[in-house]
Amino acid sequence: MDTLDFEPIMKTKAIVVQSAVDKRRGPVIRFAEIGPREAGPPTHIHPSQHETYDVLEGEAEFVLDGKTRIVKQGEKIKIPPGTPHTFVNIT
């Protein structure tokens, strides 16, 4: 497992549980602690990867294809390939 710690620049820490051999097709499993009001990456797409986010604590605001959706603790969101997206921790 690799730990990515972005402090003090960002209040974000990520633990990569499983990394893909083929980054375009293989699964990647990662746990991330994102600080209050911290944003994820800028809006971007993954041409061939499906993404699923499970919110374990708090609430996150996702923007998918220009539409905003709040995802609360215990909920998940699936992002199909080719969908412009980003997120922010709103709690």
A tleap script that builds the chain and sets N, CA, C and O, in Angstrom:
source leaprc.protein.ff14SB
mol = sequence {
  NMET ASP THR LEU ASP PHE GLU PRO ILE MET
  LYS THR LYS ALA ILE VAL VAL GLN SER ALA
  VAL ASP LYS ARG ARG GLY PRO VAL ILE ARG
  PHE ALA GLU ILE GLY PRO ARG GLU ALA GLY
  PRO PRO THR HIE ILE HIE PRO SER GLN HIE
  GLU THR TYR ASP VAL LEU GLU GLY GLU ALA
  GLU PHE VAL LEU ASP GLY LYS THR ARG ILE
  VAL LYS GLN GLY GLU LYS ILE LYS ILE PRO
  PRO GLY THR PRO HIE THR PHE VAL ASN ILE
  CTHR
}
set mol.1.N position { 0.843 -1.186 0.000 }
set mol.1.CA position { 0.000 0.000 0.000 }
set mol.1.C position { 0.880 1.237 0.000 }
set mol.1.O position { 1.910 1.288 0.672 }
set mol.2.N position { 0.459 2.226 -0.760 }
set mol.2.CA position { 1.145 3.509 -0.796 }
set mol.2.C position { 0.262 4.547 -0.140 }
set mol.2.O position { -0.959 4.520 -0.300 }
set mol.3.N position { 0.871 5.468 0.602 }
set mol.3.CA position { 0.147 6.583 1.194 }
set mol.3.C position { 0.605 7.864 0.528 }
set mol.3.O position { 1.803 8.136 0.446 }
set mol.4.N position { -0.347 8.649 0.054 }
set mol.4.CA position { -0.068 9.947 -0.551 }
set mol.4.C position { -0.551 11.007 0.422 }
set mol.4.O position { -1.751 11.109 0.676 }
set mol.5.N position { 0.365 11.798 0.971 }
set mol.5.CA position { 0.025 12.814 1.957 }
set mol.5.C position { 0.339 14.174 1.357 }
set mol.5.O position { 1.502 14.473 1.089 }
set mol.6.N position { -0.676 15.002 1.141 }
set mol.6.CA position { -0.509 16.284 0.475 }
set mol.6.C position { -0.387 17.460 1.441 }
set mol.6.O position { -0.312 18.609 1.007 }
set mol.7.N position { -0.365 17.181 2.759 }
set mol.7.CA position { -0.235 18.269 3.720 }
set mol.7.C position { 1.174 18.815 3.676 }
set mol.7.O position { 2.082 18.046 3.360 }
set mol.8.N position { 1.430 20.060 3.961 }
set mol.8.CA position { 0.503 21.082 4.454 }
set mol.8.C position { -0.220 21.836 3.345 }
set mol.8.O position { -1.030 22.716 3.634 }
set mol.9.N position { 0.054 21.511 2.077 }
set mol.9.CA position { -0.569 22.247 0.972 }
set mol.9.C position { -2.076 22.010 0.942 }
set mol.9.O position { -2.855 22.946 0.762 }
set mol.10.N position { -2.477 20.765 1.117 }
set mol.10.CA position { -3.898 20.396 1.126 }
set mol.10.C position { -4.140 19.484 2.317 }
set mol.10.O position { -3.245 18.743 2.724 }
set mol.11.N position { -5.322 19.532 2.870 }
set mol.11.CA position { -5.703 18.635 3.962 }
set mol.11.C position { -6.267 17.346 3.365 }
set mol.11.O position { -7.424 16.989 3.591 }
set mol.12.N position { -5.432 16.667 2.609 }
set mol.12.CA position { -5.853 15.455 1.921 }
set mol.12.C position { -4.794 14.375 2.079 }
set mol.12.O position { -3.595 14.622 1.951 }
set mol.13.N position { -5.273 13.175 2.361 }
set mol.13.CA position { -4.395 12.011 2.447 }
set mol.13.C position { -5.094 10.869 1.728 }
set mol.13.O position { -6.296 10.668 1.898 }
set mol.14.N position { -4.343 10.116 0.924 }
set mol.14.CA position { -4.922 8.998 0.181 }
set mol.14.C position { -4.080 7.752 0.405 }
set mol.14.O position { -2.850 7.808 0.428 }
set mol.15.N position { -4.764 6.630 0.569 }
set mol.15.CA position { -4.091 5.338 0.696 }
set mol.15.C position { -4.508 4.498 -0.498 }
set mol.15.O position { -5.692 4.221 -0.688 }
set mol.16.N position { -3.535 4.095 -1.299 }
set mol.16.CA position { -3.808 3.261 -2.469 }
set mol.16.C position { -3.730 1.807 -2.017 }
set mol.16.O position { -2.658 1.307 -1.678 }
set mol.17.N position { -4.880 1.134 -2.017 }
set mol.17.CA position { -4.977 -0.257 -1.579 }
set mol.17.C position { -4.611 -1.198 -2.715 }
set mol.17.O position { -3.944 -2.211 -2.503 }
set mol.18.N position { -5.052 -0.859 -3.920 }
set mol.18.CA position { -4.759 -1.679 -5.092 }
set mol.18.C position { -4.517 -0.754 -6.271 }
set mol.18.O position { -5.335 0.117 -6.567 }
set mol.19.N position { -3.399 -0.946 -6.936 }
set mol.19.CA position { -3.069 -0.146 -8.110 }
set mol.19.C position { -3.198 -1.029 -9.351 }
set mol.19.O position { -2.958 -2.236 -9.305 }
set mol.20.N position { -3.579 -0.404 -10.447 }
set mol.20.CA position { -3.785 -1.152 -11.694 }
set mol.20.C position { -2.484 -1.278 -12.469 }
set mol.20.O position { -1.696 -0.336 -12.545 }
set mol.21.N position { -2.273 -2.445 -13.037 }
set mol.21.CA position { -1.142 -2.630 -13.934 }
set mol.21.C position { -1.395 -1.826 -15.203 }
set mol.21.O position { -0.513 -1.105 -15.671 }
set mol.22.N position { -2.587 -1.948 -15.755 }
set mol.22.CA position { -3.000 -1.175 -16.922 }
set mol.22.C position { -3.868 -0.021 -16.414 }
set mol.22.O position { -5.043 -0.223 -16.108 }
set mol.23.N position { -3.314 1.155 -16.323 }
set mol.23.CA position { -4.003 2.317 -15.733 }
set mol.23.C position { -5.277 2.709 -16.485 }
set mol.23.O position { -6.136 3.382 -15.914 }
set mol.24.N position { -5.418 2.309 -17.738 }
set mol.24.CA position { -6.610 2.672 -18.501 }
set mol.24.C position { -7.759 1.696 -18.312 }
set mol.24.O position { -8.910 2.034 -18.588 }
set mol.25.N position { -7.458 0.475 -17.840 }
set mol.25.CA position { -8.519 -0.533 -17.763 }
set mol.25.C position { -8.624 -1.224 -16.409 }
set mol.25.O position { -9.714 -1.636 -16.013 }
set mol.26.N position { -7.530 -1.355 -15.704 }
set mol.26.CA position { -7.527 -2.112 -14.456 }
set mol.26.C position { -8.109 -1.345 -13.287 }
set mol.26.O position { -8.149 -0.115 -13.303 }
set mol.27.N position { -8.565 -2.073 -12.262 }
set mol.27.CA position { -9.153 -1.420 -11.089 }
set mol.27.C position { -8.095 -0.795 -10.186 }
set mol.27.O position { -6.996 -1.324 -10.021 }
set mol.28.N position { -8.459 0.341 -9.612 }
set mol.28.CA position { -7.656 1.014 -8.599 }
set mol.28.C position { -8.572 1.209 -7.396 }
set mol.28.O position { -9.690 1.704 -7.539 }
set mol.29.N position { -8.107 0.828 -6.227 }
set mol.29.CA position { -8.888 1.021 -5.005 }
set mol.29.C position { -8.096 1.962 -4.110 }
set mol.29.O position { -6.927 1.721 -3.808 }
set mol.30.N position { -8.757 3.042 -3.691 }
set mol.30.CA position { -8.077 4.058 -2.903 }
set mol.30.C position { -9.029 4.611 -1.863 }
set mol.30.O position { -10.200 4.857 -2.150 }
set mol.31.N position { -8.523 4.808 -0.651 }
set mol.31.CA position { -9.252 5.500 0.403 }
set mol.31.C position { -8.658 6.898 0.501 }
set mol.31.O position { -7.437 7.055 0.485 }
set mol.32.N position { -9.508 7.913 0.604 }
set mol.32.CA position { -9.003 9.281 0.704 }
set mol.32.C position { -9.685 10.004 1.855 }
set mol.32.O position { -10.901 9.920 2.025 }
set mol.33.N position { -8.888 10.711 2.637 }
set mol.33.CA position { -9.390 11.645 3.645 }
set mol.33.C position { -9.218 13.022 3.050 }
set mol.33.O position { -8.097 13.457 2.786 }
set mol.34.N position { -10.322 13.705 2.840 }
set mol.34.CA position { -10.273 15.023 2.227 }
set mol.34.C position { -10.747 16.030 3.259 }
set mol.34.O position { -11.851 15.910 3.790 }
set mol.35.N position { -9.921 17.014 3.540 }
set mol.35.CA position { -10.214 18.001 4.573 }
set mol.35.C position { -11.449 18.827 4.272 }
set mol.35.O position { -11.932 18.853 3.141 }
set mol.36.N position { -11.962 19.509 5.306 }
set mol.36.CA position { -13.143 20.359 5.136 }
set mol.36.C position { -12.937 21.394 4.032 }
set mol.36.O position { -11.920 22.086 3.991 }
set mol.37.N position { -13.918 21.482 3.144 }
set mol.37.CA position { -13.931 22.426 2.030 }
set mol.37.C position { -12.812 22.191 1.012 }
set mol.37.O position { -12.590 23.024 0.134 }
set mol.38.N position { -12.116 21.076 1.123 }
set mol.38.CA position { -11.063 20.746 0.147 }
set mol.38.C position { -11.716 20.173 -1.112 }
set mol.38.O position { -12.682 19.414 -1.042 }
set mol.39.N position { -11.173 20.551 -2.242 }
set mol.39.CA position { -11.684 20.070 -3.522 }
set mol.39.C position { -10.826 18.932 -4.040 }
set mol.39.O position { -9.655 18.801 -3.685 }
set mol.40.N position { -11.422 18.126 -4.873 }
set mol.40.CA position { -10.685 17.100 -5.592 }
set mol.40.C position { -9.971 17.745 -6.765 }
set mol.40.O position { -9.746 18.955 -6.760 }
set mol.41.N position { -9.614 16.967 -7.759 }
set mol.41.CA position { -8.917 17.516 -8.921 }
set mol.41.C position { -9.839 18.422 -9.729 }
set mol.41.O position { -11.058 18.374 -9.564 }
set mol.42.N position { -9.267 19.243 -10.596 }
set mol.42.CA position { -10.112 20.040 -11.503 }
set mol.42.C position { -10.983 19.111 -12.348 }
set mol.42.O position { -10.702 17.918 -12.463 }
set mol.43.N position { -12.025 19.661 -12.930 }
set mol.43.CA position { -12.910 18.865 -13.784 }
set mol.43.C position { -12.075 18.134 -14.832 }
set mol.43.O position { -11.232 18.722 -15.511 }
set mol.44.N position { -12.339 16.832 -14.939 }
set mol.44.CA position { -11.574 15.989 -15.853 }
set mol.44.C position { -12.425 14.808 -16.289 }
set mol.44.O position { -13.522 14.603 -15.769 }
set mol.45.N position { -11.921 14.025 -17.247 }
set mol.45.CA position { -12.611 12.811 -17.688 }
set mol.45.C position { -11.629 11.644 -17.662 }
set mol.45.O position { -10.411 11.824 -17.685 }
set mol.46.N position { -12.199 10.448 -17.615 }
set mol.46.CA position { -11.455 9.207 -17.807 }
set mol.46.C position { -12.083 8.543 -19.032 }
set mol.46.O position { -13.234 8.111 -18.970 }
set mol.47.N position { -11.362 8.457 -20.125 }
set mol.47.CA position { -11.954 7.951 -21.371 }
set mol.47.C position { -12.513 6.539 -21.272 }
set mol.47.O position { -13.513 6.232 -21.922 }
set mol.48.N position { -11.886 5.659 -20.464 }
set mol.48.CA position { -12.353 4.272 -20.449 }
set mol.48.C position { -12.594 3.710 -19.052 }
set mol.48.O position { -13.015 2.560 -18.926 }
set mol.49.N position { -12.340 4.484 -18.004 }
set mol.49.CA position { -12.516 3.965 -16.643 }
set mol.49.C position { -13.865 4.359 -16.059 }
set mol.49.O position { -14.340 5.480 -16.245 }
set mol.50.N position { -14.469 3.417 -15.351 }
set mol.50.CA position { -15.644 3.682 -14.525 }
set mol.50.C position { -15.111 4.080 -13.152 }
set mol.50.O position { -14.109 3.527 -12.698 }
set mol.51.N position { -15.764 5.029 -12.484 }
set mol.51.CA position { -15.377 5.387 -11.125 }
set mol.51.C position { -16.579 5.253 -10.214 }
set mol.51.O position { -17.709 5.547 -10.606 }
set mol.52.N position { -16.324 4.804 -8.988 }
set mol.52.CA position { -17.353 4.746 -7.959 }
set mol.52.C position { -16.772 5.380 -6.706 }
set mol.52.O position { -15.666 5.043 -6.284 }
set mol.53.N position { -17.518 6.293 -6.117 }
set mol.53.CA position { -17.130 6.918 -4.858 }
set mol.53.C position { -18.150 6.531 -3.797 }
set mol.53.O position { -19.356 6.646 -4.015 }
set mol.54.N position { -17.663 6.074 -2.650 }
set mol.54.CA position { -18.494 5.806 -1.478 }
set mol.54.C position { -18.144 6.875 -0.447 }
set mol.54.O position { -16.975 7.024 -0.092 }
set mol.55.N position { -19.133 7.620 0.039 }
set mol.55.CA position { -18.885 8.634 1.058 }
set mol.55.C position { -19.037 7.955 2.415 }
set mol.55.O position { -20.137 7.560 2.802 }
set mol.56.N position { -17.926 7.824 3.132 }
set mol.56.CA position { -17.920 7.126 4.422 }
set mol.56.C position { -18.282 8.039 5.580 }
set mol.56.O position { -18.853 7.583 6.571 }
set mol.57.N position { -17.960 9.320 5.471 }
set mol.57.CA position { -18.301 10.317 6.495 }
set mol.57.C position { -18.602 11.638 5.813 }
set mol.57.O position { -18.040 11.938 4.760 }
set mol.58.N position { -19.487 12.431 6.408 }
set mol.58.CA position { -19.773 13.772 5.910 }
set mol.58.C position { -20.577 13.783 4.624 }
set mol.58.O position { -21.361 12.874 4.352 }
set mol.59.N position { -20.365 14.836 3.835 }
set mol.59.CA position { -21.074 15.015 2.575 }
set mol.59.C position { -20.112 15.555 1.529 }
set mol.59.O position { -19.197 16.315 1.847 }
set mol.60.N position { -20.321 15.162 0.296 }
set mol.60.CA position { -19.502 15.651 -0.811 }
set mol.60.C position { -20.415 16.190 -1.902 }
set mol.60.O position { -21.512 15.681 -2.134 }
set mol.61.N position { -19.936 17.219 -2.555 }
set mol.61.CA position { -20.652 17.775 -3.692 }
set mol.61.C position { -19.910 17.344 -4.956 }
set mol.61.O position { -18.745 17.690 -5.152 }
set mol.62.N position { -20.586 16.597 -5.797 }
set mol.62.CA position { -20.022 16.152 -7.066 }
set mol.62.C position { -20.633 16.972 -8.188 }
set mol.62.O position { -21.821 17.295 -8.154 }
set mol.63.N position { -19.831 17.302 -9.169 }
set mol.63.CA position { -20.328 17.934 -10.388 }
set mol.63.C position { -20.012 16.964 -11.515 }
set mol.63.O position { -18.850 16.709 -11.833 }
set mol.64.N position { -21.080 16.425 -12.115 }
set mol.64.CA position { -20.958 15.468 -13.209 }
set mol.64.C position { -21.626 16.061 -14.433 }
set mol.64.O position { -22.825 16.340 -14.431 }
set mol.65.N position { -20.842 16.249 -15.470 }
set mol.65.CA position { -21.363 16.773 -16.735 }
set mol.65.C position { -22.136 18.078 -16.508 }
set mol.65.O position { -23.167 18.310 -17.139 }
set mol.66.N position { -21.631 18.931 -15.598 }
set mol.66.CA position { -22.239 20.227 -15.321 }
set mol.66.C position { -23.382 20.211 -14.326 }
set mol.66.O position { -23.906 21.272 -13.985 }
set mol.67.N position { -23.789 19.035 -13.847 }
set mol.67.CA position { -24.897 18.936 -12.899 }
set mol.67.C position { -24.357 18.611 -11.512 }
set mol.67.O position { -23.491 17.748 -11.367 }
set mol.68.N position { -24.869 19.303 -10.487 }
set mol.68.CA position { -24.413 19.130 -9.117 }
set mol.68.C position { -25.259 18.089 -8.398 }
set mol.68.O position { -26.481 18.045 -8.540 }
set mol.69.N position { -24.575 17.252 -7.621 }
set mol.69.CA position { -25.268 16.242 -6.818 }
set mol.69.C position { -24.574 16.136 -5.466 }
set mol.69.O position { -23.351 16.014 -5.400 }
set mol.70.N position { -25.352 16.183 -4.391 }
set mol.70.CA position { -24.834 16.021 -3.037 }
set mol.70.C position { -24.899 14.537 -2.688 }
set mol.70.O position { -25.941 13.900 -2.840 }
set mol.71.N position { -23.790 14.001 -2.225 }
set mol.71.CA position { -23.719 12.594 -1.823 }
set mol.71.C position { -23.396 12.574 -0.339 }
set mol.71.O position { -22.376 13.110 0.095 }
set mol.72.N position { -24.279 11.948 0.434 }
set mol.72.CA position { -24.159 11.949 1.897 }
set mol.72.C position { -23.524 10.663 2.407 }
set mol.72.O position { -23.366 9.685 1.677 }
set mol.73.N position { -23.169 10.700 3.679 }
set mol.73.CA position { -22.577 9.538 4.342 }
set mol.73.C position { -23.419 8.286 4.065 }
set mol.73.O position { -24.641 8.297 4.219 }
set mol.74.N position { -22.743 7.213 3.657 }
set mol.74.CA position { -23.421 5.951 3.371 }
set mol.74.C position { -23.920 5.820 1.941 }
set mol.74.O position { -24.384 4.750 1.546 }
set mol.75.N position { -23.834 6.890 1.157 }
set mol.75.CA position { -24.279 6.842 -0.232 }
set mol.75.C position { -23.077 6.679 -1.157 }
set mol.75.O position { -21.931 6.886 -0.759 }
set mol.76.N position { -23.366 6.305 -2.391 }
set mol.76.CA position { -22.295 6.194 -3.387 }
set mol.76.C position { -22.748 6.828 -4.684 }
set mol.76.O position { -23.939 7.027 -4.922 }
set mol.77.N position { -21.772 7.139 -5.511 }
set mol.77.CA position { -22.054 7.712 -6.814 }
set mol.77.C position { -21.164 7.003 -7.830 }
set mol.77.O position { -19.987 6.747 -7.575 }
set mol.78.N position { -21.746 6.690 -8.983 }
set mol.78.CA position { -21.004 6.031 -10.058 }
set mol.78.C position { -20.827 7.019 -11.199 }
set mol.78.O position { -21.758 7.728 -11.581 }
set mol.79.N position { -19.610 7.052 -11.736 }
set mol.79.CA position { -19.284 7.981 -12.816 }
set mol.79.C position { -18.862 7.173 -14.040 }
set mol.79.O position { -17.831 6.501 -14.020 }
set mol.80.N position { -19.661 7.240 -15.101 }
set mol.80.CA position { -19.334 6.479 -16.312 }
set mol.80.C position { -18.122 7.075 -17.041 }
set mol.80.O position { -17.804 8.250 -16.860 }
set mol.81.N position { -17.457 6.273 -17.853 }
set mol.81.CA position { -16.347 6.780 -18.660 }
set mol.81.C position { -16.787 7.966 -19.514 }
set mol.81.O position { -17.927 8.032 -19.972 }
set mol.82.N position { -15.858 8.903 -19.718 }
set mol.82.CA position { -16.133 10.036 -20.584 }
set mol.82.C position { -16.961 11.142 -19.960 }
set mol.82.O position { -17.304 12.106 -20.644 }
set mol.83.N position { -17.298 11.029 -18.662 }
set mol.83.CA position { -18.132 12.037 -17.999 }
set mol.83.C position { -17.248 13.079 -17.306 }
set mol.83.O position { -16.484 12.718 -16.411 }
set mol.84.N position { -17.325 14.345 -17.685 }
set mol.84.CA position { -16.572 15.382 -16.987 }
set mol.84.C position { -17.035 15.443 -15.524 }
set mol.84.O position { -18.235 15.484 -15.249 }
set mol.85.N position { -16.065 15.447 -14.581 }
set mol.85.CA position { -16.450 15.426 -13.164 }
set mol.85.C position { -15.387 16.026 -12.262 }
set mol.85.O position { -14.215 16.125 -12.625 }
set mol.86.N position { -15.829 16.422 -11.080 }
set mol.86.CA position { -14.981 16.857 -9.987 }
set mol.86.C position { -15.818 16.767 -8.716 }
set mol.86.O position { -17.003 16.438 -8.771 }
set mol.87.N position { -15.196 17.063 -7.563 }
set mol.87.CA position { -15.916 16.996 -6.291 }
set mol.87.C position { -15.253 17.879 -5.254 }
set mol.87.O position { -14.113 18.314 -5.420 }
set mol.88.N position { -15.994 18.139 -4.170 }
set mol.88.CA position { -15.476 18.904 -3.029 }
set mol.88.C position { -16.128 18.355 -1.753 }
set mol.88.O position { -17.298 17.974 -1.762 }
set mol.89.N position { -15.368 18.318 -0.671 }
set mol.89.CA position { -15.895 17.943 0.639 }
set mol.89.C position { -16.624 19.177 1.183 }
set mol.89.O position { -15.987 20.204 1.416 }
set mol.90.N position { -17.924 19.100 1.386 }
set mol.90.CA position { -18.676 20.272 1.827 }
set mol.90.C position { -18.948 20.287 3.322 }
set mol.90.O position { -19.664 21.160 3.812 }
set mol.91.N position { -18.383 19.326 4.057 }
set mol.91.CA position { -18.601 19.313 5.507 }
set mol.91.C position { -17.328 19.610 6.251 }
set mol.91.O position { -17.325 19.641 7.482 }
savepdb mol mol.pdb
quit
